[in-house]
Amino acid sequence: PVTFRYCIKYRHCDAKLVLKITDDKVCLKFLTDQAQDVKKIEKLNNLFIRIMSAKKLDTSSLMDLEAETAASIQAQTTQAVSQLSKPATGKR
């Protein structure tokens, strides 16, 4: 979208980072406590700042971020599916 807002908050009491993005029609919230995700959010924030302050848009940075995000989502999905497909083991 042409216009949107995003807000990044760190909740010290929970040790979690909250990223909230909205375009006044859809609101998305991402909550994490993983350092790896915090680094990705930091990269995203730096990219937004670079885009907003640049006179010309460098699309190579956008494509790199898109490819990295897609690979990360695929890896997380694969890991979640493999954990769900493992049989439960435990003593009764």
N, C-alpha and C positions, 0 to 999 in steps of 0.2 A: 504493500500500500504506500501511497504517497505520504500520508501522515500517520504516525503512531507514536506511542510513548513507551518508555521502558524505565523500570526502577530496579535498582539493585540494593538489597538490604542485607546486612549481616546481623543475625540474631545471636548475640554472645551467650545468652542464657541457654540456648539450644545448640550452640556451635554449628549453626546452619546458615547457608547463604540462600537467599530468596531472590529470584529474578522474575519480575512481573512485566509482561508485555501486553499492550492493548491498543486497539484502533477504534475504540468506543463501540464496536460491534462484537468483537471476540476478545476475550481476555484469557491469556495463557500464563500459567504460573509454573515455575520450575524450582524445586527445593532440593538442595544437596548438602552433604557434609563431606564429600570426597574432594581431596586436593586436586585431582585430575580434572574434575568438572569445574572447579574454581579457576583453574588455568585457562580452560576453554572459554569461560565467561569473560575472563580478563582479555583474551584475544578478541572476542566479539566486541567488547567495549572499545578497545583500541581501534578496531576496524571501523566502528561507527564514528568515532572521533575523526579518523583519517578521512572518511567519506564526507562528513559534514564540513570539514575545513578545506578540502581540496577544490581546486578550480576545475580540474578534469577528473573524471571517475576512472580509476584503474581497475578494470574488470578482472585482471589476473588474480588479485587478492581475493575477490569474491568467489572465483572458481576454486581456488585452493581451499578456502574455508568450507565451501559446499561439499567438496570431495572428502575432506577430513571429517565433516559432520556425518555424511552418509556412511562412511566406513565405520565410524564410532557407533552409530545406531545399529548397523548390521551386526557388529561384534557383540553389542549388548543384547540384542535380540537372540542371537545364536546361543549366547551364554545362558540366558533366561530359559530358553526352550530346552537346553540340555539339562538344566537343573530340574525342570519340571518332569522330564522323561526318566530321571533316575528313580529306581524303586526305593521306597522308604524302608530303611532298616532301623530296627530298634528292638529292645527287649520288652516282652510283654509280661 
